[in-house]
Amino acid sequence: MVTKRTSATLVLAGVALFVGMVVVSAATAPTIGATQSHDSSSNETVRTLVGSQGGGPGLHDYGSVYLLEDGEVAWRLDDADSYFDVTMLDNGSVMAGFMDSGYTDCGPYESPCTHTGFRIIDPGESPEVVSEFSFPVRTRANSEVHDVELLPSGEFLVSDMEYERIMTVRGGEITWQWNASSIYTDGPDDPTREDWLHINDVDHLGDDRYLVSVRNANQLVIVERGEGVVEIINEDPNPEDGRVGDPSVLNRQHNPQWLNKNTILVADSENGRVVELQRGDGDVSASNGSGGSSRAERSDGEWTVGWELSEAEGVAFAWPRDADRLENGNTLITDSANQRIVEVNESGETVWSVRTQYIPYEAERLPEGETVGGQPYSTDAGSPAGVASGDVPGISFLLQVLRTSMPLPFWVTELHLVVTLVSLGLVSAGLGTAARSAFAARRRN
């Protein structure tokens, strides 16, 4: 009887601890994604185009492209496993990188298979795909086309994680490509078999020069057509050791925006912040960072963090993957794992925000979209105060894996994971005690 009572007590204690944690945390969490523009005198509709990676395990379900008007969905197309970069073209069509399964044209792979590439979408009340460029990939994970641009030449500029390259496409045919293996020489013989570099973004800077995000190397590279790489940002001082940049400067970044020759805005994803990288001119900038980072002395040509933001609405960023400097001087941020899009000013104050249904990958404010060139923030302004976050060995890594694999409530922290593990331990102990007691009783009988 005592054993049964002990077992029940342990199970109830574990369940009560977990339920209590969830109820209290949800009730006391700050409100996010509900801020309206401070410019109440303007009657203009705020239009934001969103590419949603989706939800579910691996974030490979429920992908969509949709238009928000003042935070409300005006139209949505949800016909792919995942959508990524989105751009509204001059003719009103929407261009989007995507990944989807169920194809029978599979090349070397077994049917049905997954395709990735880009689509041109006719938006409106009943949006539909009007054209597609795609190719089969080995797996659904880490093989996608995350970014596409329409060049003045009429070619489409594409970043491709399957073969770790950027390429231009016209009429469904590849017209030029640059393979990362030309400078990253320590890679696998077959890049389709592992997530090697994870090239996730490419922007046309003009004059056949392209800014490329090499996520797993923590680097941005500038590729010139016909010349190859002409600059590496966050260069490894010892490239012979594998050419990986300093993770305190960039850590698995997404969607850089070239503001000018000395300033790049970047979603520094796994450092949980948005940064302006600034090219040094030999000056010394005051130390005044957020989230534990600071600015330091810069030598000529060196890129370092000049401005950073690690939170909005009182909630730390979780896997931010896009940041665009808008014409009004504010910054539009896609905070993926928190399932929100926020617009902040230079001081870090939120002026507009919205919660999203699933995990957003990228957002563009219309009609401007993402531009090459934008207003840098003052190097004298320092960085806005942020919500500091400290890593808990093992637990922080587990939380990051969970956040980048499935939607989680934004208020979940390392503490919640620890309490969950304790709760599971209590329940397991109670069930184990009950099982041992039942087994012993059967033996006695």
N, C-alpha and C positions, 0 to 999 in steps of 0.2 A: 504493500500500500504506500509506504514511504517512497519507494522507487517510482511508482506511478505518479505520485504527487510531485516529486522532484522533476520528472520528465515534463509534466504538464507546465510546471512553473517556468522551466527553462524555455520551452517553446513560446509560452505566452509573453515572457519577458522579451524574447527576441522580436516577436511580432509587434509588441507595444512600442519597443524602442524604435523600430523602423517606421511604423505608422506615425508615431509622435514626431519624429524628425521631419517627415514629409509634410505633415499638417502645419507644424510651426514654421518651417522654412518657407512654404508656399504662402502662408498668411502674412509673413513679415518681409517678403521680398519686395524690393522697389519696383515701381511701375516702369516698364521700358516700352519703347515703340509707340508712344502716344503723344509726342510733342508736335505741335503745329507751328507754322512759321511765326516768328515774332513780328513780321511786317503785316500787321492786321489790315493796313490800308490798301494792300494790293488785292485785286480781285482775280488775278491770274491763277489758272489751275496749275498745280505742281504736277508735272508729268514725269514719271520715272519708269524706265524700261528695265526689266529684271530677267536674268537667266538663272533658273533654279536647278541645282544639281539633283535635288529630290530628297528622299528619306529612305528609311528601311536599312537593313544591314548593308554596309558598304556604300550607302547613299546612292544606290543604283536603281532606284524605283521612284516613280511619281515626278520625273523631271518635267519642267515646263518653261515656257516663255510667256511673260504677261506684262501688261501695262497697268501701272498704278496712276490714278488721277486723284490727287489729294488723299492718297493712302488707300483708296478703294480700287478693287480690281475692275478695270474697264473691259478687258478681254484677256483670254488665256488660251494657249495651245499646250496640251499635255499629252502628246503622242509619242514621247521618247522616254527611255530609261533616265537619261540625264541631258540637260542643256547647260551650256557654260557661257562663254562670252557672247554678248548681244550688241548689235549695232543697228540703228535705223539709218537706212540709206537715203540719199537725196530724193529718190522717187517714192519714198514712204514705205518701201518694203523693209523687212527686218531680216538681218543676217545673223546666224547663230551657229556656234560650234555645238556638236551633239555627240551622243553615244546611244546606240539602241541595239537590242538583240532581236533574234528571230529571222535573220536573213538566210537565204538559201544560196546566194552567190558568195561562196566562201573561199575561193582560191585553194590554198594548201590546207585549210582547216575543215574539220568535220561540220556538216550542216545539221541543224541550224547554228549560226554563228553570230558574232557581234560585229557591227560596223561602226566606224567613227568618221567624222568629217564635218561638213557644214551644210546648212540648209538656208534657202531663201524662202521667207514666209510672207504671205499676203495677210496683213493683220485686219482686224475689224471684228464685227459681231460673230462671224464664223471663220476664224483664221484657218489657213491651210498652207501646206508646203507646196510651192510651185516648182522648185528645182532642188537638186541635191548632188553634192560631190562626196563620195564616201568610199571606204575600202575596208576589207575584213581585217580584224585584229585577233591576236591569239587569245586574249582574255578580256573580261569586262573591266578589270582593275588596272589603273595606272597606264593605260594605253590610249587615252583619248586625245582628240583634237580639242584643246581648250581655247584657242584663239584664232580668229580670222579677220583680215582686213581687206577691203577693196582698194587696190592701188590706182593711181592716176592712169596707169597704162592699161587698165581693164583687167589685169591679172588679180587673182586672189592670193594674198599672203597668208600662209598657214603655219602654225606651230604644231608639231607632231611628236607625241611622247612615245609612240610605238617604235619608231626608228630613230628617235633622238635627232631631229632635224628641223629646219625650217625650209619651206618650199613655196614656189609660186605656181599657180594653176590657172590655165586658160582653156576653156572648152572641154573641161574634164581631163586635160592632160597636164602633166608636170612639165613646166618650162625651165625651171632652175631649182637647185636645192643646195643647201649648206648642211653638211653632217657634222655634228659635234665631235665625232671621233677624229676630226682633223686637228683638234688641239687637246681634247681629253683622250689621251692615248692609253689610259689604264682600264678601259672598259671591257665588257664581255665580247666574245666573238659574235654573239647574236643578241642584240639589245632588246629583241622582242620577248626574251625569256626572263627578264628581270626589270625591276624599276630602277634603272641606272641613274640617269640625270634628271628626268622628269621636266623636260622643256615645256613650260606652261604658258608662255606669252611671247608675242613678237609685235613690235610697233614700228611703223615706217617713220623714220626721222627726216626723210627727204634725201635727194641725191643718192638713191640706191644704198642708203645706210639704214640698218635695222637694229633696234634695241631688243635683245633677247634675254629672257629670264631663264637661267639654268638653276632650277630650284634646289636640287639635291647637292649642288656645289656651292650654294649660298652666294652665287655670283650673277651679275649682269654682264653681258658681253655686247659690244657693238660690232656687227658684221657688215662689211662693205661688199656689195656684189662685185665679184671679179677679183677681190683682194683677200677676202676672209676676215678674220678677227683683227680689228685695229685698236681695240681697247678692252681691258677687263676691269670691271668695277668690283671692289672687294677682292683684289688679287691675292692669291696665296703667296707669302714670301718664300715658300719652298715648294714650287709647283711640281718638282720631281717626286714629291711625296703623295701626289694624287690630285693636286690642283683643287683644293677646297678652301673657300673663303672663311674669314673670321665670323663665327656665329654670333658674336656680340654686336656685329654690325648688321648682318642679315642672317636670318635663320629660316630657310625654306620659304622664301618670299613668293608673292604673286603680284601680277599686274602693275609693274612700274609705269609711271607717267613721267616723260621727259618735260620738265618745266623750262629749263634753259641749259646752256652748256655747262653750268656749274651746279645745277640743282635737279634732283630726281626725287619724285614722291613715290614711296613704295609701301605696300601692305606687307609688313615684316611679320609674316603669319605666325610662326612658332615662337617668336618673342612676344606675341600678344600685343602688338602695337602698330601704329602707322608712323613712318619716319620720312623726313626729308634728308636725303644724303646730299651733302654739299662738298664741292671740290675745294680743297684748301688753297690758300694763297699766301701761306706763311704766317697768318695771324694767329693769335691765341684767343679762343672763345671761352667765356666764363662757364664753369661747371654748373649746370642747372637742369638736370634731366628729370624724367619721370620713370616710375617703375624700377628704380635702381640703376638706370643708365645715366650717363652724363656726357657732355661734350669735352673734348680734350684738345690739346695743341695739334694743329694741322700743318703739315709741310706742303710745299707746292705740289699740286697734282694729286694729293691724297684725298680720298673720299671718306668722310666721317659723318656721323649723325649730328645734324644741326638743330632740328626740331623733331619732337616726337609726342605722341599722344597714346596713352594706354587704357583709357576708359572714356565712357560717355554715359550720361544719365546715372552716374554713381555705380556703374557696373563695368568691371574690367572686360576688355575685349577678349574674345575667345575665337582664335583662328580667323582673324580678319583677312580677306582675300582680294579686296579691291579698294582703291582710294583714288578719287578723281578731284583735282582742283577745279572748281567751278568758275564761271565768268564773274560771279559776284564775290569771289575771293574766299568762299567757304570750301569745305572739303566734304565730299560725299563718300561715306565708308560703308562697305558691305561687311558686316560682322557675322560671318557665316554660322559658327556654332551657337551663337546667341540668337540666331534666326531673326535678325533685324537689319535695317538699313538706317543709318543716321547721317545727318548733315550737321557739321560743327563749324564754328568760326575759328579764327586764329588762336583765341584764348582757350579753346576746347569746350566752349559752351554749346550745348545742343540746341539747334534752332528748328530742326524738323526730324522726325523719326517715324518708323512704322515697323510693326512686327510682321514676319512672313510665316506662311503656313509650314514650309519645309526649309531645307538648307539652301540659302541663296548663294550663288557663286559670284555674280557680278551685277552691278547696276549702273545705268547711265541716266543722267538727267537730260531730258529733252527740252528744246531741240538741239542743244549744243553737243551732247555726247562726250566721249573722252577726246581731248584735244592733245596735240603736240604743242607744247608751249603753254605756260600759265604763270600766275602770280606767285612767286616764292614768298614764304613768310620771312619776317625780319630776323636776321641772326642776332639782333640785340634784344629780341623779345623773350628769349629763353624758351623753355618748354613748359606747357601747362602741367599743373599738378595732376598726378595720376593715382590710380589705386595700386599700391605696391602688392606684388604677389611673390611668395617665396616657394621654391620647389621643395616638395617632400619626396625624398628618394623612393622610387618605385611607384608611389601613389600618384604623383603628378604625371608620370609617364602613362600610367594606366588611364588616368582621367583624359589625357590628350588623345589616346587611342580611341576611347569611347566617344569623345566629342567628334572626332573626325570619321567615325564609323556609323553613327546613328544620332538622330535628334535627342538632345537631353534638355531638361529645364535649365534655363540660364543661370539659376541660382545654385546649381550643384557645384560643390567645391571638394577639395581633398578631404575635408572633415566629413562630408556626407559619405564619401566612399569608405572611410575608416569605420563610421558608425554602421554602414551597411554590412561591412565584413564582420563586425562584432555581432550584429543581429543574426547574420547567417551562422556564425559560430555557435550562438546560443541555441538557435533552432536545431542545428545539426547535433549539438550535444544532447539536447532533449530527446530527439528522435533516436539517437544512438543508444541512450540510456534505456529508452522504452524497448528498443529492439533486443538489447542484451537481456533485459528482464524477461521478455517473452520467451527468448531462447532458453534461458535458465529454467523457466517454469516448465517448458516442454520436456527438458531433460529430466527434471524431477518426476514428471508424470510417466 
